[in-house]
């Protein structure tokens, strides 16, 4: 397959534009099968709004867990090395 912006050898400008338009149409068909596109068509706006808010809350929860883990590692004192004891 050639690059979309590169005309094929012997291709006129009109043929090149037609080929690009065909590629755009094909991409739009594929996009309509993409899950977010399906969600947009199947769910009402209010439901999508709630789902986005729920996703944000999940991400905030994960962030809180990670922040707590980082804080624990920063606050814990380094273990002291055992002192050498000389036994006679």
C-alpha positions in Angstrom: 0.0 0.0 0.0 1.3 3.5 -0.8 1.4 6.4 1.5 -2.0 8.3 1.4 -0.3 11.5 0.4 1.9 10.0 -2.3 0.4 9.8 -5.8 0.9 6.5 -7.5 3.1 6.4 -10.6 1.1 7.8 -13.6 -1.9 8.8 -11.3 -3.5 12.1 -12.2 -4.5 14.6 -9.5 -8.1 13.7 -9.9 -7.4 10.0 -9.5 -5.3 10.7 -6.5 -8.1 12.8 -4.9 -10.7 10.1 -5.7 -8.4 7.5 -4.1 -8.0 9.6 -1.0 -11.7 10.2 -0.7 -12.3 6.4 -0.9 -9.8 5.9 1.9 -11.6 8.5 4.0 -14.9 6.8 3.4 -13.4 3.4 4.4 -11.9 4.9 7.6 -15.3 6.4 8.5 -17.0 3.0 8.1 -14.4 1.4 10.4 -14.8 4.2 12.9 -18.5 3.5 13.3 -17.6 0.0 14.5 -15.2 1.3 17.1 -16.5 0.7 20.7 -16.6 4.4 21.8 -18.6 5.2 18.6 -21.0 2.3 19.4 -21.4 3.6 23.0 -22.2 7.1 21.7 -24.9 5.7 19.5 -26.4 3.2 22.0 -26.4 5.1 25.3 -28.2 8.3 26.2 -26.1 11.3 27.1 -27.0 11.1 30.8 -25.8 7.4 31.0 -22.5 8.4 29.2 -22.0 11.2 31.7 -22.4 8.8 34.7 -20.0 6.3 33.1 -17.4 8.9 32.6 -17.8 10.0 36.2 -17.5 6.4 37.4 -14.3 5.9 35.3 -12.9 9.1 36.8 -13.7 7.9 40.4 -11.9 4.5 39.6 -8.9 6.3 38.4 -8.9 8.6 41.5 -9.1 5.5 43.7 -6.1 3.9 42.0 -4.2 7.2 42.4 -5.0 7.2 46.1 -3.6 3.6 46.5 -0.5 4.5 44.6 0.0 7.7 46.6 -0.4 5.8 49.9 2.2 3.2 48.8 4.7 6.0 47.8 4.1 7.7 51.1 4.8 4.5 53.1 8.1 4.0 51.3 9.2 7.6 51.9 8.2 7.6 55.6 9.7 4.3 56.6 13.1 4.7 58.2 16.0 2.9 56.7 16.9 -0.2 58.7 20.1 0.2 60.6 22.9 -2.0 59.8 23.8 -4.4 62.6 26.8 -3.3 64.5 29.8 -5.5 64.5 30.5 -7.1 67.8 33.9 -8.4 68.6 33.7 -11.5 70.8 36.8 -12.6 72.6 
